[in-house]
Amino acid sequence: MTVTFSLPILDRRECAAIEPGAPAPSRRLEAMAALSEAGIPVGVNVAPMIPGLTDRAIPSILQAAREAGARWAGLLHLRLPGAVAAVFEERLRAALPDRADAILARQRRAHGGNLNDPRLGTRSRGTGPAADATTALFHLWRERLGYEGHPAPRPGTFRRPPCPGQLSLFP
């Protein structure tokens, strides 16, 4: 068994404003450390990385996660499909009114002028010079901190639980 934590923001106040109801970053790091100390391999995803807000914190996020025992790290850029875009924009404007326009502009630049890019292969990466620079920063710090690759899953360890009803139609 392995566990990967999402840790997009280290600042407690920004996290509460952007991800209300989500565990505080410190709690995620505590859980990561507890699992790591118990011998369960853990990793971190800087996800979602919010251009203009959390991209600058990538080195700190990776450092904190590494200190908490993370062995691997991934990066996923912010996706804002459907109604999620309106909810995100509302939260962002309420929490960071002075920075909202700049953050939304950077999100649009990373997705061809839109808040979201639904295309498989680019939707979680972003495109353009700023997205490329953020990805390069992530890779630099991931290597600098000695992160490993994600461990390969062990074949044959998953077993579908017995389930009556529709799921039993799909062996």
C-alpha positions in Angstrom: 0.0 0.0 0.0 1.1 3.5 -0.8 -0.5 6.9 0.0 -0.1 10.1 -2.0 -1.2 13.4 -0.4 -2.3 16.5 -2.2 -0.6 19.6 -0.9 -1.2 22.6 -3.1 -0.8 25.3 -0.5 1.3 25.7 2.7 -0.2 28.9 4.0 -3.0 28.0 6.4 -5.1 31.1 5.6 -4.8 30.7 1.8 -5.7 27.0 2.1 -8.8 27.7 4.2 -9.9 30.4 1.7 -9.3 28.4 -1.5 -10.0 24.9 -0.1 -12.6 25.3 2.6 -13.3 22.2 4.5 -10.0 20.6 3.4 -7.5 19.6 6.1 -4.9 22.3 6.9 -1.5 21.9 5.3 0.0 21.2 8.7 -2.5 18.3 9.3 -1.7 16.8 6.0 2.0 16.9 6.8 1.4 15.4 10.2 -0.5 12.5 8.6 2.2 12.1 6.0 4.8 11.9 8.7 2.8 9.4 10.8 2.2 7.1 7.9 5.9 7.3 6.8 7.0 6.5 10.4 4.7 3.5 10.4 6.5 2.2 7.3 3.8 3.1 4.7 5.4 4.7 1.6 4.0 8.2 1.1 4.3 10.8 -1.7 3.0 14.2 -2.5 1.3 15.9 -5.4 1.6 19.6 -5.6 -2.0 19.7 -6.8 -3.6 21.7 -7.9 -0.8 24.1 -8.7 -2.5 27.5 -9.0 -0.6 29.8 -11.4 0.3 33.0 -9.7 -0.6 31.7 -6.2 1.1 28.4 -5.4 3.7 28.1 -8.1 6.1 30.3 -6.1 5.7 27.9 -3.1 6.7 24.7 -5.0 10.2 24.5 -3.4 8.8 25.0 0.1 6.0 22.5 -0.5 8.4 19.9 -1.7 10.8 20.6 1.2 8.1 20.3 3.8 6.8 17.1 2.3 10.2 15.6 2.0 10.9 16.3 5.7 7.6 14.6 6.5 8.7 11.5 4.7 7.5 11.8 1.1 9.4 9.6 -1.3 7.9 10.7 -4.6 6.4 13.9 -5.9 4.0 14.9 -8.7 2.7 18.2 -10.1 -0.8 18.8 -11.5 -1.8 22.2 -12.8 -5.2 23.6 -11.8 -8.2 22.4 -13.8 -11.5 24.3 -13.8 -14.0 22.3 -15.7 -17.7 23.3 -15.9 -19.2 25.0 -12.9 -15.9 24.6 -10.9 -14.5 27.7 -12.7 -17.3 29.9 -11.3 -16.9 28.5 -7.8 -13.1 28.9 -7.9 -13.3 32.5 -9.2 -15.8 33.4 -6.5 -13.6 32.0 -3.7 -10.5 33.6 -5.2 -12.1 37.1 -5.5 -13.4 36.8 -1.9 -10.2 35.6 -0.4 -7.6 37.5 -2.5 -9.4 40.4 -4.2 -6.1 42.2 -5.0 -4.5 39.2 -6.7 -7.6 37.5 -8.3 -7.3 39.1 -11.7 -3.6 38.3 -12.0 -4.1 34.7 -10.9 -7.0 34.2 -13.4 -5.0 35.8 -16.2 -2.1 33.3 -15.5 -4.6 30.4 -15.5 -5.9 31.5 -18.9 -2.4 31.9 -20.3 -1.6 28.3 -19.2 -4.8 27.0 -21.0 -4.8 28.8 -24.4 -6.9 31.8 -23.2 -9.4 29.7 -21.3 -9.8 28.9 -17.6 -9.8 25.2 -18.5 -8.4 23.0 -21.2 -10.3 19.7 -21.5 -7.9 18.0 -23.8 -6.3 14.8 -22.4 -2.6 15.3 -22.1 -2.6 19.0 -21.5 -5.5 19.6 -19.1 -3.4 18.9 -16.0 -0.1 20.2 -17.3 -0.8 23.6 -18.8 1.0 25.0 -21.8 3.2 28.0 -22.7 6.3 29.6 -21.2 4.9 30.2 -17.7 3.6 26.6 -17.4 6.9 25.3 -18.7 8.9 27.4 -16.2 6.8 26.1 -13.4 7.2 22.5 -14.5 11.0 23.1 -14.8 11.1 24.6 -11.2 9.2 21.5 -9.9 11.6 19.1 -11.6 14.7 21.0 -10.4 13.5 20.9 -6.7 12.2 17.3 -7.0 15.7 16.2 -8.1 17.5 18.5 -5.7 15.6 17.0 -2.7 16.2 13.5 -3.8 12.7 12.3 -4.6 12.4 8.9 -6.1 9.9 7.7 -8.7 6.5 6.4 -7.6 6.8 2.8 -6.7 5.2 0.4 -9.2 2.1 -1.2 -8.0 2.4 -4.9 -7.1 0.5 -7.0 -9.6 -2.3 -9.1 -8.2 -2.8 -7.2 -4.9 -6.2 -5.7 -5.7 -9.2 -7.9 -5.3 -12.7 -6.7 -6.1 -14.9 -7.3 -3.0 -17.9 -9.5 -3.5 -20.8 -7.3 -4.3 -24.4 -8.3 -5.1 -26.3 -6.3 -7.7 -25.2 -4.5 -10.8 -21.4 -4.7 -10.1 -21.6 -8.5 -10.2 -22.5 -8.1 -13.9 -18.9 -7.0 -14.6 -16.4 -9.8 -13.8 
